[in-house]
Amino acid sequence: MNTKINRKELIGAKAALKDEWMRKQLTIEITTAEGGRYVDNVTKRKIKEYSLSSQNRRKFLMYCIRAHLESGYLSVPELIKLIGISRAGAETMIKECKEANWIVIKRCKRNQRHIQASNITVETYRDYCDWLWSIINKAEMRNISASINEIEKIERSLS
């Protein structure tokens, strides 16, 4: 039995696996961008729609959610810098999300506002992550990724 590995076949197999991974990733991203996840809770649906309405709103909520998960708060200047928006843009999002009870605002000693996501916003993102995990798992992307990794190990061992 000939165990000699043909480098061209290895490269071709890796390229085919990466193309398949890319197709599946595109399907997931398109499904996400089109709002393919149905949300029956009215409040959570509004949070979803808000976050999908613009890249800046999505980033705003994601940073607020991360602050909540890390048991911290972000100042308004930090949010402005992270998102890359104007103060007026930040103030609009803060006002909209505060009125909807999607964020929590805490004031420090100097009366500066510090912000994190409210529990309902975090729950909404958790639901999204559960949905996303499900479609990624069904797409078997982990298996494709593991196969690519194994091919790359073989390639390194042949060098």
Z-matrix of the N, CA and C atoms (Angstrom, degrees):
N
C 1 1.449
C 2 1.525 1 109.34
N 3 1.311 2 116.34 1 130.85
C 4 1.451 3 121.89 2 -178.95
C 5 1.527 4 109.48 3 -90.20
N 6 1.314 5 116.99 4 113.21
C 7 1.469 6 121.21 5 -178.91
C 8 1.520 7 112.40 6 -98.41
N 9 1.334 8 115.79 7 6.39
C 10 1.459 9 119.88 8 179.05
C 11 1.536 10 109.01 9 -65.16
N 12 1.319 11 115.90 10 130.03
C 13 1.459 12 121.09 11 -177.17
C 14 1.518 13 109.40 12 -92.61
N 15 1.304 14 115.96 13 129.66
C 16 1.450 15 122.09 14 177.59
C 17 1.530 16 108.30 15 -83.95
N 18 1.329 17 116.01 16 115.67
C 19 1.463 18 121.54 17 -176.03
C 20 1.531 19 111.74 18 -60.04
N 21 1.334 20 118.69 19 -38.45
C 22 1.469 21 121.31 20 179.55
C 23 1.519 22 111.08 21 -63.39
N 24 1.319 23 117.31 22 -41.16
C 25 1.471 24 121.04 23 178.35
C 26 1.521 25 110.82 24 -64.79
N 27 1.319 26 116.09 25 -39.05
C 28 1.459 27 121.55 26 178.57
C 29 1.530 28 110.34 27 -63.31
N 30 1.322 29 116.39 28 -46.31
C 31 1.466 30 121.11 29 179.61
C 32 1.528 31 109.89 30 -63.73
N 33 1.330 32 116.84 31 -40.67
C 34 1.467 33 120.63 32 179.15
C 35 1.517 34 112.34 33 -64.67
N 36 1.336 35 115.99 34 -41.22
C 37 1.471 36 120.00 35 179.43
C 38 1.522 37 110.58 36 -65.32
N 39 1.336 38 116.48 37 -41.63
C 40 1.466 39 119.90 38 178.96
C 41 1.523 40 110.54 39 -64.40
N 42 1.326 41 117.81 40 -42.32
C 43 1.463 42 121.37 41 179.12
C 44 1.534 43 110.83 42 -62.39
N 45 1.327 44 116.99 43 -40.91
C 46 1.469 45 120.48 44 179.15
C 47 1.530 46 110.72 45 -65.22
N 48 1.330 47 116.70 46 -41.07
C 49 1.466 48 120.32 47 178.37
C 50 1.533 49 110.96 48 -65.31
N 51 1.323 50 117.00 49 -41.47
C 52 1.466 51 119.94 50 179.06
C 53 1.528 52 110.87 51 -65.63
N 54 1.333 53 117.31 52 -37.47
C 55 1.471 54 120.27 53 176.19
C 56 1.530 55 110.70 54 -63.58
N 57 1.324 56 116.62 55 -41.46
C 58 1.466 57 120.37 56 179.12
C 59 1.530 58 110.16 57 -65.31
N 60 1.342 59 116.48 58 -42.59
C 61 1.469 60 120.64 59 177.58
C 62 1.526 61 109.61 60 -60.21
N 63 1.341 62 117.12 61 -42.30
C 64 1.459 63 121.44 62 -179.64
C 65 1.531 64 111.27 63 -64.20
N 66 1.332 65 117.66 64 -42.18
C 67 1.470 66 120.35 65 177.59
C 68 1.523 67 111.28 66 -60.28
N 69 1.305 68 116.01 67 -44.96
C 70 1.468 69 119.93 68 -179.57
C 71 1.531 70 111.12 69 -66.97
N 72 1.318 71 116.91 70 -39.20
C 73 1.464 72 120.91 71 178.27
C 74 1.525 73 110.29 72 -63.95
N 75 1.318 74 117.30 73 -41.47
C 76 1.468 75 120.60 74 177.09
C 77 1.527 76 111.08 75 -61.52
N 78 1.309 77 116.94 76 -41.67
C 79 1.463 78 120.49 77 178.53
C 80 1.520 79 110.49 78 -59.78
N 81 1.315 80 116.46 79 -43.17
C 82 1.462 81 121.11 80 179.21
C 83 1.532 82 110.50 81 -65.56
N 84 1.323 83 117.40 82 -46.55
C 85 1.460 84 120.03 83 -178.61
C 86 1.521 85 111.94 84 -65.61
N 87 1.322 86 117.13 85 -39.34
C 88 1.470 87 120.01 86 178.03
C 89 1.524 88 110.09 87 -65.29
N 90 1.322 89 116.70 88 -43.60
C 91 1.467 90 120.80 89 178.25
C 92 1.526 91 110.36 90 -59.75
N 93 1.322 92 116.29 91 -42.35
C 94 1.462 93 121.01 92 179.10
C 95 1.528 94 110.77 93 -66.44
N 96 1.328 95 117.13 94 -47.98
C 97 1.466 96 121.36 95 -177.66
C 98 1.526 97 112.07 96 -63.48
N 99 1.326 98 116.59 97 -32.69
C 100 1.461 99 120.35 98 179.28
C 101 1.521 100 112.52 99 -83.18
N 102 1.315 101 116.27 100 0.59
C 103 1.462 102 119.67 101 179.64
C 104 1.515 103 111.98 102 70.44
N 105 1.321 104 116.48 103 38.18
C 106 1.459 105 122.06 104 -175.05
C 107 1.518 106 116.33 105 -67.49
N 108 1.293 107 117.22 106 -2.54
C 109 1.465 108 120.69 107 -179.43
C 110 1.521 109 108.70 108 -98.07
N 111 1.331 110 116.08 109 122.03
C 112 1.459 111 119.93 110 178.28
C 113 1.524 112 109.45 111 -82.08
N 114 1.324 113 115.73 112 133.23
C 115 1.463 114 122.08 113 178.37
C 116 1.516 115 107.42 114 -121.86
N 117 1.333 116 116.94 115 117.14
C 118 1.467 117 119.36 116 -176.47
C 119 1.523 118 113.55 117 -85.37
N 120 1.320 119 118.09 118 -23.80
C 121 1.459 120 121.41 119 177.56
C 122 1.530 121 108.78 120 -74.45
N 123 1.329 122 117.09 121 124.90
C 124 1.465 123 122.13 122 -174.21
C 125 1.527 124 111.36 123 -60.46
N 126 1.315 125 117.86 124 -46.53
C 127 1.465 126 121.06 125 -178.54
C 128 1.516 127 110.48 126 -62.90
N 129 1.330 128 116.72 127 -46.46
C 130 1.462 129 120.25 128 179.48
C 131 1.520 130 111.52 129 -64.92
N 132 1.328 131 117.51 130 -34.86
C 133 1.464 132 120.56 131 177.33
C 134 1.522 133 110.30 132 -64.48
N 135 1.335 134 116.65 133 -40.32
C 136 1.465 135 119.98 134 179.04
C 137 1.531 136 110.78 135 -65.44
N 138 1.335 137 117.27 136 -39.02
C 139 1.467 138 120.80 137 176.89
C 140 1.525 139 109.30 138 -63.27
N 141 1.314 140 116.66 139 -44.77
C 142 1.467 141 121.12 140 178.77
C 143 1.526 142 110.39 141 -59.37
N 144 1.315 143 117.04 142 -49.30
C 145 1.465 144 121.26 143 -178.60
C 146 1.527 145 111.23 144 -62.32
N 147 1.323 146 116.24 145 -40.06
C 148 1.464 147 120.82 146 178.80
C 149 1.525 148 109.75 147 -62.61
N 150 1.334 149 116.49 148 -46.59
C 151 1.467 150 119.66 149 -176.92
C 152 1.523 151 112.62 150 -68.13
N 153 1.319 152 117.27 151 -25.83
C 154 1.464 153 120.46 152 178.86
C 155 1.530 154 112.61 153 -88.59
N 156 1.338 155 117.43 154 -7.93
C 157 1.464 156 120.48 155 -174.90
C 158 1.530 157 113.40 156 -75.17
N 159 1.325 158 118.30 157 -24.28
C 160 1.464 159 120.79 158 175.10
C 161 1.523 160 109.37 159 -160.12
N 162 1.312 161 114.61 160 154.95
C 163 1.463 162 119.99 161 179.39
C 164 1.532 163 110.60 162 -63.50
N 165 1.324 164 117.26 163 -38.83
C 166 1.469 165 119.84 164 -179.47
C 167 1.518 166 111.89 165 -66.52
N 168 1.328 167 118.03 166 -40.36
C 169 1.464 168 120.35 167 177.64
C 170 1.527 169 110.59 168 -64.58
N 171 1.321 170 116.34 169 -39.92
C 172 1.471 171 120.44 170 178.52
C 173 1.526 172 110.19 171 -62.23
N 174 1.330 173 115.86 172 -47.15
C 175 1.461 174 119.77 173 179.41
C 176 1.528 175 111.00 174 -63.01
N 177 1.320 176 117.31 175 -41.56
C 178 1.464 177 121.57 176 178.77
C 179 1.529 178 110.24 177 -55.85
N 180 1.334 179 116.03 178 -51.54
C 181 1.471 180 119.25 179 -178.94
C 182 1.526 181 111.61 180 -65.85
N 183 1.322 182 117.48 181 -38.67
C 184 1.471 183 119.23 182 -179.91
C 185 1.527 184 111.33 183 -63.42
N 186 1.341 185 117.41 184 -42.83
C 187 1.466 186 119.27 185 177.99
C 188 1.530 187 111.39 186 -65.11
N 189 1.328 188 116.92 187 -37.40
C 190 1.463 189 120.48 188 178.03
C 191 1.527 190 110.82 189 -66.95
N 192 1.327 191 116.66 190 -39.13
C 193 1.473 192 120.87 191 177.89
C 194 1.522 193 110.03 192 -65.13
N 195 1.329 194 116.40 193 -45.08
C 196 1.468 195 118.83 194 179.18
C 197 1.528 196 110.99 195 -61.27
N 198 1.333 197 116.63 196 -40.51
C 199 1.471 198 119.52 197 177.45
C 200 1.523 199 110.04 198 -58.87
N 201 1.325 200 117.31 199 -44.08
C 202 1.468 201 121.78 200 178.46
C 203 1.532 202 110.44 201 -60.57
N 204 1.330 203 116.55 202 -47.25
C 205 1.469 204 120.27 203 -177.87
C 206 1.525 205 112.12 204 -64.61
N 207 1.319 206 116.00 205 -28.82
C 208 1.464 207 120.62 206 179.22
C 209 1.527 208 111.82 207 -93.77
N 210 1.330 209 116.64 208 11.13
C 211 1.472 210 123.41 209 179.99
C 212 1.524 211 111.74 210 55.29
N 213 1.312 212 115.33 211 40.06
C 214 1.452 213 120.00 212 179.46
C 215 1.514 214 111.24 213 -132.20
N 216 1.294 215 114.30 214 -177.95
C 217 1.453 216 122.43 215 177.89
C 218 1.525 217 108.13 216 -133.87
N 219 1.316 218 115.81 217 155.19
C 220 1.463 219 121.29 218 175.55
C 221 1.519 220 109.02 219 -113.32
N 222 1.325 221 116.06 220 138.15
C 223 1.457 222 119.57 221 175.44
C 224 1.526 223 108.61 222 -77.28
N 225 1.307 224 115.74 223 162.49
C 226 1.465 225 120.49 224 178.71
C 227 1.534 226 110.61 225 -60.68
N 228 1.343 227 119.49 226 -45.79
C 229 1.471 228 118.84 227 177.09
C 230 1.541 229 112.78 228 -59.74
N 231 1.328 230 117.61 229 -36.74
C 232 1.465 231 120.36 230 177.04
C 233 1.530 232 110.98 231 -62.99
N 234 1.332 233 116.11 232 -45.09
C 235 1.469 234 120.01 233 178.64
C 236 1.524 235 111.44 234 -62.05
N 237 1.314 236 116.66 235 -42.56
C 238 1.463 237 121.24 236 179.25
C 239 1.535 238 109.88 237 -58.56
N 240 1.312 239 115.58 238 -45.39
C 241 1.466 240 120.44 239 -179.02
C 242 1.531 241 111.23 240 -67.92
N 243 1.318 242 117.50 241 -46.00
C 244 1.462 243 121.19 242 -178.60
C 245 1.525 244 112.52 243 -61.63
N 246 1.328 245 116.08 244 -41.86
C 247 1.460 246 120.75 245 -176.06
C 248 1.523 247 111.22 246 -84.95
N 249 1.330 248 116.79 247 -28.19
C 250 1.457 249 120.83 248 -178.22
C 251 1.520 250 112.41 249 77.44
N 252 1.340 251 114.65 250 45.31
C 253 1.465 252 120.19 251 -177.99
C 254 1.523 253 110.09 252 -123.44
N 255 1.318 254 114.98 253 171.11
C 256 1.459 255 120.93 254 177.15
C 257 1.530 256 109.68 255 -78.97
N 258 1.313 257 115.55 256 163.62
C 259 1.465 258 119.79 257 175.88
C 260 1.521 259 109.85 258 -61.32
N 261 1.334 260 117.11 259 -40.32
C 262 1.469 261 120.39 260 179.87
C 263 1.529 262 110.61 261 -61.33
N 264 1.335 263 116.91 262 -41.94
C 265 1.467 264 120.41 263 177.95
C 266 1.513 265 111.50 264 -62.93
N 267 1.327 266 116.10 265 -42.46
C 268 1.466 267 120.40 266 178.38
C 269 1.522 268 110.78 267 -63.92
N 270 1.316 269 116.40 268 -44.19
C 271 1.465 270 120.34 269 -179.03
C 272 1.523 271 111.14 270 -61.53
N 273 1.327 272 116.87 271 -37.93
C 274 1.467 273 120.55 272 177.99
C 275 1.526 274 110.29 273 -62.64
N 276 1.328 275 116.63 274 -47.41
C 277 1.475 276 119.82 275 -179.58
C 278 1.522 277 111.55 276 -65.42
N 279 1.319 278 116.69 277 -40.65
C 280 1.467 279 120.23 278 178.57
C 281 1.526 280 109.94 279 -60.90
N 282 1.322 281 116.16 280 -45.58
C 283 1.469 282 120.58 281 -179.57
C 284 1.533 283 110.51 282 -62.63
N 285 1.335 284 117.23 283 -48.44
C 286 1.467 285 121.47 284 -178.73
C 287 1.532 286 111.16 285 -60.21
N 288 1.318 287 115.45 286 -46.14
C 289 1.471 288 119.19 287 -176.06
C 290 1.524 289 112.25 288 -74.64
N 291 1.317 290 117.76 289 -33.16
C 292 1.465 291 120.73 290 176.88
C 293 1.525 292 110.02 291 -65.70
N 294 1.345 293 116.21 292 -45.11
C 295 1.468 294 120.20 293 179.53
C 296 1.527 295 111.91 294 -62.99
N 297 1.317 296 116.62 295 -30.37
C 298 1.466 297 121.01 296 179.79
C 299 1.536 298 111.93 297 -87.58
N 300 1.334 299 117.71 298 -2.65
C 301 1.472 300 123.57 299 -177.63
C 302 1.520 301 112.53 300 64.10
N 303 1.333 302 117.05 301 34.97
C 304 1.463 303 121.85 302 178.82
C 305 1.519 304 112.55 303 -95.97
N 306 1.337 305 116.63 304 -11.93
C 307 1.462 306 121.27 305 177.48
C 308 1.527 307 108.91 306 -132.71
N 309 1.322 308 114.15 307 161.35
C 310 1.466 309 122.48 308 175.19
C 311 1.521 310 106.03 309 -117.03
N 312 1.327 311 115.69 310 132.76
C 313 1.457 312 120.77 311 178.80
C 314 1.519 313 108.81 312 -115.07
N 315 1.306 314 115.03 313 128.32
C 316 1.453 315 122.09 314 177.78
C 317 1.524 316 107.22 315 -118.69
N 318 1.311 317 115.67 316 138.30
C 319 1.468 318 119.64 317 179.15
C 320 1.525 319 109.21 318 -103.07
N 321 1.329 320 114.81 319 135.93
C 322 1.465 321 119.31 320 178.75
C 323 1.530 322 109.66 321 -90.69
N 324 1.306 323 116.06 322 -175.82
C 325 1.466 324 121.26 323 -176.24
C 326 1.528 325 112.64 324 -58.10
N 327 1.321 326 116.84 325 -34.58
C 328 1.463 327 120.29 326 179.73
C 329 1.528 328 111.74 327 -88.67
N 330 1.326 329 116.50 328 15.17
C 331 1.461 330 124.27 329 177.70
C 332 1.535 331 113.12 330 67.33
N 333 1.344 332 116.49 331 15.49
C 334 1.461 333 119.60 332 175.64
C 335 1.527 334 109.41 333 -76.80
N 336 1.321 335 114.93 334 144.51
C 337 1.463 336 119.90 335 179.41
C 338 1.522 337 111.13 336 -85.73
N 339 1.310 338 114.79 337 136.64
C 340 1.463 339 122.63 338 173.69
C 341 1.519 340 106.77 339 -124.64
N 342 1.330 341 115.47 340 137.28
C 343 1.468 342 120.75 341 -166.60
C 344 1.516 343 111.29 342 -126.68
N 345 1.326 344 114.43 343 144.69
C 346 1.465 345 122.86 344 169.55
C 347 1.525 346 107.34 345 -148.31
N 348 1.319 347 116.16 346 165.50
C 349 1.459 348 121.24 347 179.18
C 350 1.522 349 110.18 348 -71.33
N 351 1.320 350 115.02 349 150.09
C 352 1.466 351 120.42 350 173.86
C 353 1.526 352 108.52 351 -80.80
N 354 1.322 353 115.97 352 170.06
C 355 1.466 354 120.64 353 -178.41
C 356 1.533 355 112.42 354 -59.09
N 357 1.328 356 118.45 355 -40.38
C 358 1.463 357 120.72 356 -177.97
C 359 1.528 358 110.86 357 -65.03
N 360 1.326 359 117.18 358 -35.22
C 361 1.462 360 120.72 359 178.27
C 362 1.521 361 110.52 360 -68.24
N 363 1.321 362 116.37 361 -41.11
C 364 1.469 363 120.56 362 177.61
C 365 1.531 364 109.94 363 -65.83
N 366 1.323 365 117.51 364 -42.49
C 367 1.475 366 121.04 365 177.38
C 368 1.526 367 110.94 366 -60.10
N 369 1.327 368 116.57 367 -40.31
C 370 1.462 369 121.10 368 179.42
C 371 1.520 370 110.16 369 -62.78
N 372 1.326 371 116.95 370 -42.67
C 373 1.463 372 119.90 371 178.86
C 374 1.529 373 111.01 372 -68.94
N 375 1.323 374 116.45 373 -36.11
C 376 1.474 375 120.03 374 176.98
C 377 1.529 376 109.58 375 -61.72
N 378 1.323 377 117.19 376 -43.08
C 379 1.470 378 120.90 377 176.75
C 380 1.525 379 110.85 378 -59.68
N 381 1.330 380 115.97 379 -42.71
C 382 1.466 381 121.15 380 178.40
C 383 1.533 382 110.11 381 -61.39
N 384 1.326 383 116.78 382 -44.61
C 385 1.472 384 120.30 383 179.81
C 386 1.526 385 111.16 384 -63.25
N 387 1.321 386 117.68 385 -39.12
C 388 1.468 387 120.88 386 176.32
C 389 1.524 388 110.55 387 -61.99
N 390 1.329 389 117.19 388 -43.71
C 391 1.463 390 122.28 389 178.04
C 392 1.525 391 110.50 390 -63.55
N 393 1.332 392 116.07 391 -45.94
C 394 1.461 393 120.81 392 -178.71
C 395 1.526 394 110.63 393 -63.28
N 396 1.331 395 116.94 394 -44.19
C 397 1.463 396 120.42 395 177.79
C 398 1.535 397 109.97 396 -57.54
N 399 1.305 398 116.11 397 -42.39
C 400 1.459 399 120.57 398 -178.43
C 401 1.527 400 111.88 399 -60.73
N 402 1.335 401 117.41 400 -46.34
C 403 1.463 402 117.98 401 -177.92
C 404 1.530 403 111.70 402 -73.51
N 405 1.322 404 117.03 403 -32.55
C 406 1.468 405 119.48 404 175.36
C 407 1.524 406 109.87 405 -66.59
N 408 1.315 407 116.17 406 -41.83
C 409 1.458 408 120.48 407 179.22
C 410 1.529 409 110.95 408 -63.77
N 411 1.328 410 116.98 409 -43.82
C 412 1.468 411 120.77 410 178.53
C 413 1.519 412 111.89 411 -63.88
N 414 1.324 413 116.81 412 -32.96
C 415 1.461 414 121.07 413 179.60
C 416 1.528 415 112.01 414 -74.11
N 417 1.330 416 116.32 415 -9.87
C 418 1.468 417 123.46 416 179.89
C 419 1.531 418 111.99 417 56.39
N 420 1.309 419 115.65 418 37.30
C 421 1.459 420 120.14 419 179.80
C 422 1.528 421 111.81 420 -66.90
N 423 1.308 422 116.86 421 -29.19
C 424 1.462 423 119.75 422 178.43
C 425 1.524 424 110.52 423 -62.88
N 426 1.332 425 116.25 424 -38.76
C 427 1.464 426 120.24 425 178.99
C 428 1.523 427 111.25 426 -65.59
N 429 1.328 428 115.85 427 -41.67
C 430 1.462 429 120.07 428 178.65
C 431 1.529 430 109.44 429 -64.17
N 432 1.311 431 116.34 430 -45.18
C 433 1.462 432 121.16 431 179.59
C 434 1.530 433 111.05 432 -60.46
N 435 1.314 434 116.38 433 -43.17
C 436 1.470 435 120.18 434 178.96
C 437 1.528 436 110.42 435 -63.16
N 438 1.323 437 117.57 436 -38.80
C 439 1.466 438 120.94 437 179.03
C 440 1.525 439 110.97 438 -65.29
N 441 1.330 440 116.45 439 -42.05
C 442 1.466 441 120.44 440 177.35
C 443 1.522 442 109.74 441 -61.46
N 444 1.329 443 116.66 442 -43.82
C 445 1.470 444 120.55 443 178.88
C 446 1.516 445 111.82 444 -59.95
N 447 1.329 446 116.89 445 -41.82
C 448 1.471 447 120.43 446 179.66
C 449 1.526 448 111.12 447 -65.42
N 450 1.315 449 117.36 448 -40.87
C 451 1.467 450 120.19 449 177.46
C 452 1.525 451 110.16 450 -62.66
N 453 1.330 452 116.46 451 -41.60
C 454 1.464 453 119.47 452 179.09
C 455 1.525 454 111.65 453 -64.64
N 456 1.324 455 117.76 454 -34.75
C 457 1.475 456 120.52 455 175.23
C 458 1.520 457 110.19 456 -63.29
N 459 1.326 458 116.25 457 -43.05
C 460 1.462 459 120.23 458 178.80
C 461 1.534 460 109.62 459 -63.08
N 462 1.327 461 116.09 460 -43.63
C 463 1.470 462 119.54 461 178.57
C 464 1.520 463 111.57 462 -58.64
N 465 1.332 464 116.77 463 -43.42
C 466 1.485 465 120.02 464 179.04
C 467 1.517 466 111.01 465 -64.38
N 468 1.330 467 116.13 466 -37.17
C 469 1.477 468 118.37 467 -178.94
C 470 1.523 469 111.37 468 -70.73
N 471 1.315 470 117.53 469 -21.52
C 472 1.467 471 120.89 470 179.39
C 473 1.523 472 112.39 471 -86.52
N 474 1.313 473 116.18 472 -11.52
C 475 1.477 474 119.34 473 -177.28
C 476 1.498 475 112.40 474 -76.67
